[in-house]
Amino acid sequence: LMKSCAVADCSFYPWIMEGTSGGGIANDGGLIMEDCTVLRCRASDGAGVWNVGSSRFTRCMIESCHGQGDEGDGGGIWSSGSLVLQSCIVSNCSGGAESFGGGVTSWGGLLAATNCTFVANTSNDEGGGLYLGGTSSILSGCTISGNSSWFWGGGGVWNGGTLTMLNCTVSQNCDS
């Protein structure tokens, strides 16, 4: 686990950790990342990033991360803590067999995203792009496009908490 760390100008490549959380990064402290890439990671929840602490990501890319097994929530990012995303891209991520939040799953914490792009993410249940379960969320200037949810809805966003969206584009998402 990374505790009270600042990580800048780095990339994380294929760590495959099936049956655990946080294939790329597991955080239960304070984490700051700038200009980083988390790429091609696999884990049961939070394949790219698993966060129960406080995290801030600036100009980061979370790409092609995939949740494994029966759950596999939050293919790109799974968070129950405080999560701030600034000018980040979460793309081509997916959850496991019965997953929530292909791109991002936020459970009960705080999610603030500014000028971020959530594109081409997939979940088998709810929230292809983002699954916001009991979360207080603010999305400002974000693009949520081309995401899909196969069974329960919210191809782009599934919200079960308090959501404020300002100047966002939500387009070409689908659910079946």
Secondary structure, DSSP 8 states (H G I E B T S, - for coil): -B-SEEEES-EE---EEEEEE-SSEEESSEEEEES-EEES-EEEE-SSEEESSEEEEES-EEES-EE-SS----SSEEESSEEEEES-EEES-B--TT-B-SSEEEESSEEEEES-EEES-EESSB-SSEEEES-EEEEES-EEES-EESSSB-SSEEESSEEEEES-EEES-EE-
